[in-house]
Amino acid sequence: PGDADIAWLEAMGCGRLEAACDPQNAIIRLKKMEPGNLAVYLLAFNQAEKAGDKQLRLLELQAMANSRYSDIHYISIGKLYYEAFRGWHSPMKLSAKELFGDNSNQAPVIDEESRKVVAVGYSFMMGLPPLQQLLTHCKSESLPEDELRSCQKIAALMVQDKTLIMHRIGLRIGLAVFKQEPAASQWREAFRTSAWLNMYRPNKKTKYSARDSIRSWPHEDEVAQMKKMWAMEGVAPTPPANWMPEDEEFRKLLGVPAPTRQ
């Protein structure tokens, strides 16, 4: 009952063991164990949204805004699964290219790597909270002033999260809720930089591969891994002044026209 990772899994519905779960009680336990964690109140916000309780939803939104940090337990849940698979041996012998999707290191795959890949997969499937409800709410054009301020605080906390998905959702919320200068320009630039690091792909053979990411997991978080990868590739941490993503949706968010097709 005092394990926050177990409470998180229960709050997420326990996968196929829903009949054995009490998500509402798990969220209550999490609030006691991690009162400063934005992600806990995100779960409660989703629960209130699902129940149609607007008053409770507002309270949980305010609680998110008043949090101190954001942790969706992605790494720690992955560690739990990795420990659970410690005696497991993959029945399939996959090549490095099949398992990691690149050609950088073709040494035979060892059991530890297979276990890590499976653990990361389980953590992704079982540990990530629904984010669409919060994003939709904060993107609303008719937000009352107090809720707008809450969403601004939430965005600022989410971009500090160590997982890429929370970081990027935080950026997306920030674009929607910061309309006044100079904050609006700062958020657009942060979003442009994120797009640069996410979309840029070197033409040459990469030095830092998906296999390297698995080997360094869970000792390095996703944001740290991404920074290390681009540093090894010699990619600048910020894009050139005239660079814009080709993705039309991204360009629309940044307020620039779609690229001209030749």
N, C-alpha and C positions, 0 to 999 in steps of 0.2 A: 504493500500500500504506500510505501514511501519512495518508490522508484518512479521518477518523472518520465523515463523512457517508456516504461510499461503503461503508465497512465496515458501517455501520448498515443500509443498504439490502440489502447482501448477507446480513447476519445475519437480516433479515426475510424472506429467500427470493427477492428480486429479482423479485417479481411473476410474470410468465409466463416468466421466464428461469431457472427453478429448476435446469435441467440445467447452467447455467454458474456456479452458485453453490456456495460452500462455507461454509454458515452457521457451522459449528463453528469453522473457522479464522478467520472474521470476528469471532466473539466473543472469541477469543484475542487478536486484534489490538486490539480495542476495550478489553480489560482492560489492555493495555499503554499505550494512548494516553489512556484515561480511567479510571485506577484508583480514582478517588473518586466515580464516577457510579453511583448506585443503579440506573438504568435498564439499564445493561450487565449487571449481575448478575441483573436481572429476566429478561432474555433467557436467561441461563444457567440460571436456576431453571426456566423453562418447558421448556428442553431436557432438563434432568434429570427433570422431571415426566413428560415424554413418554416418556423412556427407562425410567421406573420405577425410577430410581436414587435411593433414599431418602437414602442417606448424602450423595451429591453435592447433592441438593436442600437438605439441611440446611446444608451448607457455603455454598451460594449464598445462602440466607436470611440467614445470619450476615453474609455479605459485604454484602448489601443494608443490613443494620442498621448496619454499620460505615462506610457511605459518608458522603460529605460534602455531596452535592447530588443533584438528580434532573434529568436532561435527556434527553427522548426524541427529540431532534433534529427536532421537529415544524417549527419555524420554519426551521432551516437546510436541511432537506430541501426545504421549500417554496421557498426561495431558489434551490436547484439547479434545480428544475423551472422556475421563473420565468425563469432565465437560459437554459434550454434552449428555452423558447418565445419568446425575444426576437424572432425573425423571423416568428413565426406570426400569421396573421390568421384570426379566426373565420369559418367559412363561413356562419354564421347570424347574422343581425342581430336580436338580442333587445332588447326594451324594458327599461328599468330595473326596472319592476315584475316582468317575467318573470325577470330575472336575480337581483334582490336581494330580491324578495318584499315590498316596501313601497312606499308612495306618497310618500315624503318628498322625493324629488328625481327628476324625470322627464327630466333632460337626457339627450341621446343617449349611449349606452354607447360608450366609446372602447376601442381595442384593448388598451391597458394594463390596463384593468379586466377585460376578458375573459381576458387572460393570467393575471392574478392569481387569478381565480376558478378557472380550470383548474388552476393550480399548487397552490392550497390543496386542491382536490379530490384531486389525485394524492398530496399529502403525507398527507392523511387516510387514503387507501386503502392507501398503501405504507409509511407510517412509524410507524403506531400499533401498539405491541406488544400481544399478548393479555394481559389483566389478570385474567381470571376465575380462573385457577389460583391466583394469589396471594391474591385476595379469598376464595376458597373455603377455602384453607388457613388463613388468619388468622382466619376466622370460626368455625373448628372449636371446639366446646365442650370438647374434651378435649386442648387443646394443653399440652405439657409447659411448665414454668415458663420454661426458657431460650428456647423458641420464642415464647412469649407476649411476653417482653421484646423479642425481635427484632422481632416484629410491631409492638409499640408504637413502637420507634425508626423503623421503616419508615414508619408512619403519620405521624409527626412530620416526616419528610423529604418525604414525598409532598405534604403540604398546602402546602409551600413551592414546589412546581413551578409553572412559569409557564403550563402548559396546564390548562384547566378539567377535562378528563377525569381527569388524574392527581391534581389537587387534590381532586376529589370522591370518587375511589376511596380516597384517603388518609383523607378524613373518614369514609367508610363503614367502613374498617378500624379507625379510631380508636374509633368507636362500639362495635365488637365487642370490642376488646381492653382498653379502659380501663373497668373496672367499679367501681373504688374511688373514693370522693369525696376531694378535690374535682375530680379529673381527669375523672371521668365527666360531671359537670355542665358542665365547660368544653367538652368535646367535643360534648355535646348542643347547647349554645348555638352553637358554631361551625357545626354541621350545620344548625340552625334558621336561622342567618343566611345560609348558602349557599342554602338553600331559598327564603328571602325574595328574595334578589337574582336567583335563577334563575327564579322563578315570577311575581314581581310584574310586571304589565304596565300601564303608564299608559293611561288611557282616551282621553286627548287624543292628537293627532298627535305622533309622536315627533320629538325634535330630533336624536337621534343614531341613525343607521340602519345597516343591514347594509352599505350602500354606503360609509358613513364608515369602517366597520371594514376594508373591502377597501382603501380609499385609504390608511389608516394602516399597513396590513400591508406588509412584515414588520418595520416599525420599532417597533411596539408589540405586546407579547404579549397573549394572550387575557385574562388576569387584569387587566392594566392597561386594556385596552379596555372590559371590563365595568364597572370602577370609574368610568371616564370617562363611559360611557353613562349610568349611574344618577346621577352627579353633575350632568350636563347636564339630566336629567329632573327633578331636584330630589327624587330618592328617597333617603330616609335610608339610610345604610350599614348600619344595624342595625334589625331589626324592632321594632314596638311590643311591650311586655312581654306582652300577652295574645294576640299573633298566633301562629297555628299553620297550617301548610300543610294544604290540604284533601285532598291525596293520602293515601290510606289507608295505603300502605306507609311513607311518610315518617312519618306520625303513629305508626305501630306502632314504628318505630325510635326515636322520641322518647318512647315510653311514654305516649302520650295516646290517649284513645278516638277512634273515627271520628266525623266530624261528623254531627249529626242532620239527616236529610233531611226537608224539609217536604212 
